[in-house]
Amino acid sequence: MVWHRHSCLCFGKVQRLILRNYDPLAMAKITFTNDANAYRITLADPPLNILDIAMLEELRDAIAGVKPDKHALIIDAQGDKAFSAGASVQDHLGDRVAAMLERFHDCFRMLAKLDVVTVARVRGAALGGGCELALACDFVLASDRAKFGQPEINLGVFPPVAAYQLSRQTSPRKGLELLLTGDTIDAATAERLGLINAIFPTAEFDARANEWLQRLYKQSASSLRFAKRAFRLAQSADFDERLAAVERLYLDELMATSDANEGLLAFTEKRKPAWSGT
């Protein structure tokens, strides 16, 4: 997770859940649609698409509406500036952090259990929780302007989901480097590290991404689902267990330290943190 300095100032246009053959629900921060091949969840609170508690609840509800009757679930975002700049700092303060983390991790647990193929389409910055959300998908398609990063360490905290992802999806040394430095990388670097699947020019992104997806859509949807399940079995999936352990470390130990609270407070006060090492 991470948080943009202006996260509390983002107000997206009110949207409604539009899902064919599905009872429409009013949703303010995402849209949910489907077609013959795929479900689509679109983060709809530009320009930063901050993952606050309200958006996470809508995201969770939308994922719950995905059925194993299509080829894929596509997750994308409105606007070119950011896929998502991460979770809200305000939701990490005081009593809100446990509720935020529960909803946030619910989304990842649900994504991990889906049999349909999941694809993130990333045009802009995917930072903190936004990066975690993209990397939680089976495939990541990026524009040449996309950026990826986990800057949480700069606030004195760490991203629980990314701690798991970066230990699995790239080499452990590079994953740990990204986790401990908070560096942001461009799409070319992310592709070289094996974190994303393809890069397309921004001007051609939609057409090229749709062309890439045809490689999946031409296959049997049911066979894709069985092949994905086989792949997960071969990986000896233990995401729930490991995430639960990391979550306990985050809530019970990290958030009890002075520096974690100082980092978050300094961010909201727009000043440099004064680390104590405790």
NULUM-444641 format. One record per residue: x, y, z of N, C-alpha, C, CB in turn. Coordinates in steps of 0.001 Angstrom, whole numbers, padded with zeros to 6 digits, always signed. Glycine has a CB too. Example, Ala and Ser with C-alpha at 12.3 -4.5 7.8 and 13.67 -1.06 7.14 Angstrom:
! NULUM-444641
+013190-005690+007800+012300-004500+007800+013200-003300+007800+011308-004473+009046/+012850-002250+007080+013670-001060+007140+012900+000030+007870+014084-000598+005725/
! end
This chain:
! NULUM-444641
+000830-001190+000000+000000+000000+000000+000865+001239+000000-000939+000006+001199/+000376+002308-000598+001018+003595-000396-000014+004677-000597+002219+003788-001352/+000389+005857-000370-000575+006926-000301+000009+008141-000961-000979+007223+001142/-000745+008787-001815-000297+009994-002475-000543+011181-001554-001014+010185-003831/+000305+012164-001631+000191+013313-000745-001171+013982-000851+001280+014314-001052/-001794+013939-002023-003085+014595-002195-004231+013602-002168-003110+015369-003493/-004005+012440-001527-005028+011405-001557-006348+011877-000969-004550+010187-000813/-006286+012726+000053-007528+013150+000684-008276+014160-000167-007247+013736+002048/-007678+014629-001262-008302+015655-002084-008904+015108-003361-007304+016711-002420/-008880+013768-003528-009382+013169-004761-010869+012909-004660-008641+011871-005073/-011607+013458-005598-013043+013206-005645-013413+012868-007070-013859+014428-005129/-013771+011612-007308-014114+011178-008655-015564+011480-008965-013841+009692-008826/-015904+011411-010242-017288+011562-010659-018083+010349-010198-017390+011739-012192/-019327+010589-009815-020167+009484-009367-020530+008618-010556-021439+010001-008660/-020266+007312-010413-020578+006356-011457-021584+005356-010920-019303+005644-011962/-022167+004561-011820-023031+003469-011389-022493+002164-011930-024484+003691-011851/-022700+001146-011154-022322-000198-011582-023184-000590-012776-022478-001228-010418/-022545-000876-013901-023288-001240-015099-022846-002640-015490-023054-000212-016269/-023630-003621-015158-023266-005005-015420-024435-005694-016104-022874-005742-014109/-024249-006077-017340-025321-006737-018064-025674-008053-017383-024922-006974-019530/-026946-008347-017341-027429-009579-016718-027084-009634-015234-026845-010791-017429/-026994-008488-014598-026632-008421-013180-027424-007288-012556-025087-008211-012981/-027901-007472-011371-028657-006415-010725-027750-005221-010475-029282-006913-009409/-028046-004068-011049-027168-002910-010891-027178-002387-009472-027574-001808-011844/-026005-002063-008983-025853-001478-007660-025196-000111-007818-025015-002405-006719/-025599+000825-007004-024995+002152-007071-023587+002082-006494-025857+003203-006307/-022606+002467-007280-021229+002508-006819-020634+003849-007222-020399+001324-007401/-019937+004476-006310-019432+005815-006539-018036+005839-007146-019430+006570-005260/-017248+004775-006931-015826+004868-007252-015319+003809-008215-015041+004790-006009/-016164+002910-008654-015762+001973-009692-016923+001772-010654-015309+000621-009080/-016615+001212-011821-017663+000689-012693-017370-000791-012913-017732+001475-014064/-018424-001549-013169-018312-002996-013315-019179-003392-014504-018748-003755-011998/-018572-003928-015549-019297-004303-016758-018857-005694-017193-019062-003271-017892/-019543-006246-018178-019047-007463-018805-019435-007488-020269-019584-008706-018086/-018732-008330-021036-019085-008592-022421-018982-010097-022638-018160-007799-023417/-018931-010516-023873-018941-011950-024163-017723-012669-023611-019023-012173-025648/-016607-011967-023465-015356-012617-023078-014889-012318-021663-014294-012222-024018/-015254-011153-021122-014605-010738-019882-015494-009866-019019-013334-010005-020189/-015245-009937-017716-015721-008942-016773-014690-007815-016754-015941-009558-015338/-015151-006606-016431-014220-005477-016347-014549-004633-015123-014278-004611-017637/-013540-004445-014269-013631-003530-013139-012755-002328-013458-013194-004220-011794/-013351-001139-013421-012610+000085-013710-012601+000983-012485-013220+000826-014918/-011415+001306-011989-011282+002274-010899-011677+003628-011469-009812+002298-010300/-012674+004264-010879-013289+005436-011502-013280+006652-010586-014710+005119-011910/-012136+006917-009978-011997+008101-009127-010712+008830-009506-011989+007711-007612/-010614+009258-010779-009391+009925-011224-009247+011302-010565-009387+010067-012758/-008047+011891-010565-006903+011441-011361-006032+010364-010707-006054+012607-011678/-006195+010126-009391-005262+009238-008687-005855+007883-008320-004777+009908-007441/-007176+007750-008387-007823+006469-008071-007331+005890-006745-007574+005463-009195/-007414+006731-005708-006959+006339-004374-007811+005194-003840-007007+007539-003407/-007167+004182-003291-007857+003019-002737-008230+003282-001284-006977+001753-002849/-009261+004106-001082-009735+004338+000271-010727+003243+000651-010382+005740+000396/-011202+003275+001876-012079+002210+002351-013324+002087+001481-012477+002460+003800/-013888+003225+001067-015101+003186+000241-014837+002477-001084-015622+004610-000019/-013710+002796-001730-013410+002133-002999-013105+000653-002784-012227+002819-003696/-012408+000322-001716-012081-001077-001446-013332-001912-001219-011164-001181-000236/-014327-001332-000558-015575-002062-000352-016284-002314-001674-016493-001293+000598/-016270-001321-002559-016881-001496-003871-016093-002510-004708-016963-000147-004605/-014767-002449-004616-013931-003399-005338-014197-004821-004862-012449-003049-005167/-014296-004988-003565-014595-006305-002997-015945-006825-003502-014595-006237-001455/-016952-005955-003508-018280-006370-003959-018272-006733-005446-019302-005255-003693/-017512-005987-006232-017443-006278-007662-016749-007610-007916-016714-005155-008403/-015649-007865-007214-014945-009143-007392-015867-010300-007023-013651-009188-006531/-016693-010088-006000-017649-011130-005598-018663-011420-006702-018382-010712-004318/-018867-010462-007603-019806-010654-008698-019223-011346-009913-020348-009353-009106/-017930-011659-009882-017282-012348-011012-017584-013839-010918-015732-012095-011020/-018137-014372-011983-018491-015800-012020-017557-016541-012988-019986-015989-012448/-017394-017851-012803-016508-018626-013683-017199-018987-014992-016038-019901-012976/-017618-017959-015736-018338-018213-016979-017768-017424-018156-019800-017878-016802/-016582-016811-017957-015945-016054-019022-014451-016346-019046-016198-014547-018846/-013766-015753-020002-012327-015973-020115-011535-015218-019052-011851-015564-021489/-011983-013984-018723-011094-013126-017945-011840-012096-017120-010132-012429-018856/-011119-011558-016144-011484-010340-015441-010404-009322-015763-011630-010572-013885/-010788-008185-016282-009847-007103-016579-010016-006017-015538-010066-006534-018013/-008915-005549-014979-008938-004427-014036-008163-003276-014668-008324-004829-012637/-008836-002146-014843-008170-000970-015393-008630+000262-014625-008465-000817-016914/-008333+001442-015145-008636+002666-014403-008932+003798-015364-007474+003047-013474/-009754+004720-014898-010013+005926-015665-008836+006882-015544-011308+006603-015195/-008543+007572-016648-007477+008568-016644-006131+007960-016992-007399+009243-015296/-005233+008823-017454-003897+008380-017853-002840+008653-016789-003497+009055-019140/-003166+009439-015757-002160+009808-014768-001795+008646-013861-002651+010967-013938/-002812+007926-013393-002538+006857-012431-003531+005718-012578-002576+007398-011004/-003007+004495-012634-003835+003307-012427-004388+003400-011008-003013+001964-012648/-003502+003564-010045-003860+003940-008677-002589+004369-007966-004564+002760-007917/-002681+005504-007263-001540+005994-006484-001499+005375-005098-001590+007510-006368/-002384+004403-004824-002280+003647-003591-003411+003898-002612-000997+003954-002937/-003219+003403-001411-004225+003520-000354-004142+004883+000317-004046+002407+000689/-005219+005255+000974-005307+006554+001638-004517+006568+002945-006768+006913+001907/-003699+007595+003128-002969+007745+004390-003948+007890+005544-002019+008964+004337/-005029+008624+005323-005998+008842+006397-006567+007526+006910-007130+009745+005915/-006687+006537+006037-007223+005248+006453-006191+004396+007186-007742+004497+005251/-004958+004903+007311-003928+004197+008076-003760+004767+009481-002602+004258+007340/-004512+005798+009788-004341+006466+011076-005376+005988+012086-004436+007982+010907/-004941+005858+013337-005844+005532+014429-006541+004201+014256-006861+006602+014575/-007823+004196+014552-008602+002954+014545-008950+002480+013145-009868+003140+015335/-008694+003300+012132-009115+002954+010772-008199+001924+010116-009164+004201+009917/-006964+001796+010598-005994+000965+009891-006413-000503+009841-004635+001086+010549/-006952-001037+010927-007344-002449+010936-008478-002699+009951-007766-002885+012350/-009468-001795+009932-010595-001944+009007-010125-001819+007564-011683-000896+009302/-009227-000855+007308-008705-000685+005958-007963-001927+005506-007788+000529+005888/-007087-002450+006374-006277-003601+006007-007153-004822+005753-005254-003903+007099/-008199-004989+006557-009104-006112+006367-009775-006055+004994-010160-006131+007471/-010293-004891+004624-010959-004759+003331-009959-004887+002189-011694-003417+003241/-008804-004296+002370-007766-004349+001340-007361-005797+001072-006534-003514+001763/-007071-006527+002122-006612-007902+001955-007728-008847+001537-005992-008391+003233/-008976-008520+001884-010097-009297+001373-010088-009311-000155-011427-008730+001896/-009825-008159-000746-009796-008067-002212-008734-008991-002795-009533-006618-002656/-007575-009039-002177-006487-009872-002693-006770-011354-002486-005170-009498-002020/-007358-011696-001367-007715-013100-001145-008748-013561-002173-008259-013301+000285/-009695-012696-002468-010722-013043-003452-010131-013156-004850-011842-012002-003442/-009256-012231-005217-008595-012311-006518-007787-013595-006645-007689-011098-006732/-007108-013978-005573-006257-015166-005609-007058-016444-005803-005448-015262-004337/-008343-016405-005454-009180-017601-005566-009956-017680-006882-010149-017646-004416/-009923-016616-007681-010680-016628-008936-010082-017628-009917-010709-015225-009563/-010950-018366-010588-010485-019284-011630-010342-018592-012978-011439-020459-011757/-011106-017512-013204-010935-016796-014470-009571-016107-014476-012081-015755-014683/-009021-015911-015655-007746-015221-015801-007942-013747-015452-007181-015384-017246/-007023-013180-014684-007111-011769-014316-006009-010977-015018-007010-011596-012782/-006390-009821-015545-005467-009001-016329-005565-007555-015882-005763-009122-017841/-004440-006950-015494-004395-005523-015170-003922-004753-016395-003461-005250-013951/-004626-003679-016715-004224-002781-017803-003802-001464-017166-005391-002566-018853/-002497-001178-017213-001921-000058-016466-001394+000992-017443-000784-000546-015522/-002048+002160-017446-001610+003245-018325-000660+004208-017635-002805+004003-018841/-000899+004489-016357-000104+005483-015641+000629+004878-014466-000982+006613-015163/+000682+005636-013367+001431+005191-012190+000642+004156-011399+001778+006384-011293/+001314+003088-011035+000758+002075-010131+001696+002036-008929+000624+000639-010833/+001297+002712-007864+002166+002889-006711+001518+002326-005455+002502+004364-006516/+002338+001761-004585+001832+001240-003331+000742+000216-003553+001319+002359-002469/-000425+000459-002949-001546-000457-003122-001957-000612-004573-002721+000014-002318/-001751+000417-005376-002045+000309-006807-001119-000671-007496-001938+001668-007474/+000150-000659-007112+001104-001624-007658+000750-003035-007185+002553-001260-007241/+000404-003162-005910+000011-004466-005379-001202-005021-006120-000292-004361-003883/-002173-004151-006417-003374-004588-007129-003023-005066-008533-004404-003449-007197/-002170-004333-009227-001763-004748-010572-001029-006088-010529-000867-003673-011218/-000080-006223-009597+000716-007450-009517-000079-008635-008998+001915-007228-008633/-001261-008372-008406-002118-009468-007960-002811-010152-009126-003154-008957-006974/-002792-009522-010280-003414-010114-011466-002463-011113-012124-003818-009016-012472/-003034-012040-012887-002216-013048-013562-001309-012417-014609-003105-014105-014212/-001816-011401-015291-001059-010715-016337-001154-009212-016132-001575-011106-017744/-000085-008505-016502-000060-007044-016433+000358-006501-017794+000909-006544-015312/-000520-005706-018394-000232-005026-019655-000045-003545-019340-001383-005250-020716/+001056-002956-019784+001389-001590-019391+001636-000708-020603+002612-001583-018487/+001346+000577-020432+001746+001544-021451+003204+001917-021218+000831+002812-021421/+003814+002563-022205+005218+002956-022053+005398+004112-021081+005798+003334-023398/+004294+004656-020569+004361+005716-019560+004093+005188-018149+003363+006816-019896/+003823+003918-018023+003480+003346-016723+004691+003354-015788+002948+001912-016892/+004412+003508-014498+005427+003450-013451+004941+002504-012362+005726+004870-012869/+005885+001848-011707+005551+000892-010654+006454+001140-009450+005695-000573-011161/+005900+000998-008252+006744+001188-007074+006005+000962-005776+007324+002561-007077/+006784+000702-004735+006269+000495-003374+006997+001471-002448+006469-001006-002896/+006542+002725-002372+007249+003740-001588+006938+003746-000091+006937+005072-002139/+006235+002732+000409+005800+002736+001802+006941+002928+002800+005090+001454+002106/+008117+002390+002490+009235+002470+003428+009585+003918+003741+010456+001746+002865/+009297+004832+002808+009571+006255+003024+008681+006849+004112+009381+007028+001726/+007590+006149+004439+006682+006584+005500+006887+005771+006768+005232+006473+005038/+007905+004908+006769+008191+004125+007965+007362+002867+008097+007985+004960+009159/+006712+002424+007008+005913+001201+007038+006327+000325+005854+004376+001524+006993/+005656-000814+005692+005952-001677+004555+004632-002187+003977+006880-002866+004974/+004627-002649+002726+003412-003150+002090+003276-004660+002275+003409-002800+000598/+002325-005136+003062+002220-006578+003340+002055-007442+002094+001063-006827+004257/+001168-007055+001187+000944-007881+000002+002184-007886-000879-000273-007376-000793/+002799-006735-001072+003994-006659-001919+005161-007440-001323+004401-005202-002126/+005212-007547-000002+006278-008355+000611+006186-009791+000114+006186-008312+002163/+004960-010273-000060+004750-011610-000628+005032-011601-002126+003308-012098-000359/+004457-010643-002848+004566-010619-004303+006018-010505-004773+003752-009466-004862/+006759-009567-004185+008119-009309-004662+009099-010409-004276+008609-007989-004122/+008690-011268-003324+009535-012419-003005+009272-013573-003968+009298-012874-001559/+008196-013475-004759+007798-014556-005652+007922-014205-007131+006392-014951-005356/+007647-012957-007481+007480-012602-008887+008748-012105-009561+006431-011565-009009/+009784-011834-008799+011076-011451-009361+012149-012075-008475+011236-009878-009450/+013407-011820-008782+014456-012421-007969+014388-011839-006555+015860-012180-008603/+014641-012658-005533+014537-012158-004153+015381-010914-003893+014945-013241-003188/+016580-010832-004458+017429-009662-004205+016821-008392-004795+018830-009886-004785/+016305-008485-006016+015691-007308-006632+014378-006963-005932+015448-007549-008138/+013623-007991-005541+012379-007731-004831+012620-007022-003514+011636-009021-004588/+013624-007492-002769+013946-006860-001496+014460-005441-001705+014980-007689-000737/+015210-005220-002777+015699-003875-003090+014532-002908-003313+016606-003909-004337/+013537-003343-004081+012373-002480-004326+011610-002218-003033+011437-003119-005371/+011530-003232-002171+010798-003104-000909+011497-002154+000048+010632-004468-000252/+012831-002217+000115+013579-001461+001116+013995-000068+000667+014790-002223+001504/+014059+000165-000640+014444+001493-001129+013238+002365-001454+015318+001359-002360/+012098+001748-001770+010943+002524-002190+011087+003097-003582+010698+003628-001224/+012048+002597-004357+012280+003128-005701+011080+002884-006612+013535+002499-006311/+010856+003829-007514+009861+003674-008571+010588+003290-009852+009024+004984-008767/+010026+002332-010590+010660+001864-011824+009732+002086-013003+011042+000377-011716/+010323+002212-014184+009516+002393-015384+009067+001042-015924+010301+003166-016456/+008244+001082-016957+007666-000148-017490+008741-001076-018056+006639+000181-018570/+009748-000499-018702+010797-001331-019283+011536-002109-018199+011782-000471-020083/+011828-001458-017079+012501-002141-015974+011591-003207-015376+012926-001131-014890/+010315-002875-015219+009368-003851-014670+009272-005085-015559+007982-003217-014504/+009297-004878-016872+009248-006019-017791+010528-006848-017675+009050-005537-019250/+011659-006182-017564+012931-006893-017444+012991-007722-016169+014092-005907-017476/+012344-007242-015110+012326-007970-013836+011266-009067-013809+012086-007004-012689/+010461-009155-014861+009438-010183-014926+008151-009833-014208+009969-011431-014372/+007968-008549-013881+006784-008130-013137+005589-007841-014042+007104-006906-012318/+005842-007545-015310+004758-007284-016247+004993-008107-017514+004656-005762-016579/+003930-008224-018315+003987-009103-019486+004291-008398-020797+002702-009818-019620/+003801-007170-020955+003970-006491-022241+003867-004989-022039+002918-006974-023270/+004523-004244-022942+004488-002783-022951+004012-002332-024330+005898-002171-022607/+003076-001390-024344+002562-000863-025600+002660+000664-025589+001096-001320-025833/+002897+001286-026756+002893+002751-026818+001554+003300-026337+003184+003236-028254/+001610+004389-025607+000382+004949-025025-000683+005209-026083+000693+006245-024284/-000281+005759-027228-001242+006099-028275-001930+004865-028852-000549+006862-029386/-001294+003707-028723-001839+002468-029281-002286+001495-028205-000814+001804-030166/-002326+001966-026957-002480+001035-025840-003748+000200-025933-002476+001791-024544/-004886+000827-026123-006143+000083-026125-006168-000972-027233-007322+001043-026288/-005781-000570-028442-005818-001508-029564-004839-002656-029362-005508-000784-030870/-003629-002332-028906-002610-003375-028734-002962-004300-027569-001226-002740-028503/-003509-003740-026489-003906-004570-025355-005051-005508-025762-004329-003684-024154/-006004-004993-026518-007108-005842-026983-006597-006950-027900-008165-004998-027717/-005623-006612-028729-005020-007620-029602-004330-008709-028774-004010-006962-030568/-003647-008305-027712-002970-009264-026837-003995-010185-026187-002139-008533-025757/-005117-009630-025763-006144-010416-025095-006789-011449-026015-007202-009502-024539/-006757-011205-027325-007341-012170-028257-006626-013519-028181-007283-011626-029688/-005379-013517-027739-004647-014774-027576-005299-015646-026516-003185-014504-027208/-005953-015022-025533-006703-015770-024520-008109-016080-025003-006762-014985-023206/-008740-015096-025629-010144-015250-026004-010360-016337-027060-010682-013934-026517/-009332-016661-027820-009494-017695-028845-009483-019106-028229-008378-017570-029901/-009071-019195-026962-009019-020489-026286-010370-020807-025640-007898-020500-025223/-010549-022034-025247-011735-022422-024481-011693-021760-023101-011823-023973-024343/-012763-021059-022722-012790-020395-021417-012676-021406-020276-014077-019574-021264/-013339-022545-020413-013273-023548-019343-011875-024157-019266-014324-024657-019571/-011235-024393-020410-009881-024957-020394-008886-023984-019780-009440-025329-021812/-009075-022692-020028-008213-021697-019396-008329-021770-017881-008566-020289-019887/-009561-021918-017395-009769-021962-015952-009111-023195-015336-011264-021948-015632/-009233-024338-016007-008596-025553-015478-007073-025436-015533-009060-026796-016271/-006554-024852-016593-005099-024694-016705-004572-023765-015618-004717-024151-018095/-005316-022710-015325-004897-021801-014256-004921-022508-012906-005802-020556-014219/-005959-023301-012653-006020-024050-011398-004850-025016-011282-007344-024813-011292/-004486-025670-012386-003346-026591-012374-002054-025849-012049-003217-027308-013729/-001902-024653-012606-000706-023851-012360-000604-023488-010880-000721-022577-013225/-001748-023115-010285-001740-022762-008867-001420-023969-007992-003086-022170-008463/-001944-025134-008352-001634-026341-007595-000145-026653-007674-002455-027528-008113/+000425-026462-008859+001857-026727-009035+002706-025757-008225+002237-026639-010513/+002160-024562-007963+002883-023571-007161+002732-023821-005669+002398-022174-007495/+001883-024785-005305+001593-025042-003894+001121-023765-003214+002836-025606-003173/+000008-023238-003714-000488-021935-003271-000702-021899-001757-001795-021599-003990/-000120-020892-001121-000277-020718+000325-000442-019237+000639+000938-021310+001095/-001060-018509-000283-001182-017058-000163-001894-016654+001119-001921-016493-001363/-003026-017289+001427-003797-016914+002613-002973-017011+003885-005026-017789+002735/-002289-018128+004042-001498-018365+005259-000368-017354+005391-000923-019787+005257/+000342-017132+004297+001484-016218+004358+001030-014768+004544+002330-016343+003085/-000059-014391+003858-000558-013030+004015-001029-012792+005443-001696-012757+003029/-001670-013780+006047-002130-013637+007425-000952-013390+008374-002908-014891+007859/+000154-014079+008149+001335-013890+008995+001924-012498+008817+002394-014949+008679/+001992-012034+007559+002524-010701+007294+001588-009632+007851+002735-010492+005783/+000293-009874+007746-000695-008937+008280-000540-008779+009791-002115-009407+007943/-000315-009889+010500-000107-009811+011954+001147-009018+012288-000010-011219+012560/+002203-009222+011519+003437-008467+011719+003177-006977+011553+004526-008933+010735/+002389-006630+010532+002088-005231+010230+001278-004590+011352+001327-005123+008903/+000167-005233+011729-000744-004642+012706-000220-004725+014138-002085-005319+012623/+000312-005878+014516+000666-006110+015921+002037-005569+016299+000620-007580+016218/+002946-005519+015335+004304-005096+015663+004690-003773+015003+005283-006168+015254/+004588-003701+013671+004999-002475+012986+004211-001266+013478+004824-002628+011480/+002876-001383+013516+002055-000229+013877+002137+000127+015358+000624-000492+013506/+002852-000669+016141+003102-000333+017545+004394+000452+017720+003152-001597+018388/+005154+000646+016624+006425+001356+016728+006222+002858+016608+007397+000871+015656/+007162+003593+017165+007122+005055+017071+007324+005519+015636+008187+005680+017977/+008262+004887+014933+008601+005360+013596+007468+005181+012597+009821+004646+013100/+006710+004091+012692+005597+003899+011766+004571+005019+011938+004935+002519+011988/+004251+005347+013164+003285+006415+013422+003854+007783+013079+002848+006390+014878/+005137+007986+013333+005796+009238+012982+005812+009432+011471+007226+009268+013536/+006104+008374+010723+006150+008489+009267+004805+008876+008681+006614+007188+008657/+003749+008235+009151+002408+008550+008651+001981+009964+009051+001391+007528+009177/+002282+010337+010277+001923+011674+010748+002694+012748+009987+002190+011801+012251/+003988+012510+009766+004798+013479+009023+004276+013655+007610+006261+013041+008987/+003813+012560+007006+003266+012630+005650+002035+013526+005626+002914+011222+005128/+001132+013343+006581-000094+014151+006597+000207+015609+006918-001090+013590+007616/+001292+015845+007664+001675+017216+008022+002652+017829+007017+002296+017235+009413/+002994+017080+005979+003861+017549+004883+005212+018037+005412+003167+018681+004097/+005814+017188+006225+007155+017498+006757+008004+016235+006694+007077+018044+008234/+009290+016421+006904+010214+015289+006909+010086+014553+008233+011679+015757+006677/+010006+013192+008185+009890+012463+009457+011166+012519+010283+009526+011016+009195/+011000+012490+011585+012147+012433+012511+012206+011024+013071+012024+013504+013674/+013037+010182+012450+013103+008785+012845+013817+008616+014177+013799+007969+011775/+013310+007725+015011+013955+007425+016290+014587+006038+016298+012948+007535+017424/+014223+005222+015302+014739+003856+015248+013965+002892+016101+016159+003833+015662/+012815+003337+016624+012005+002473+017475+010567+002474+016997+012082+002920+018943/
! end
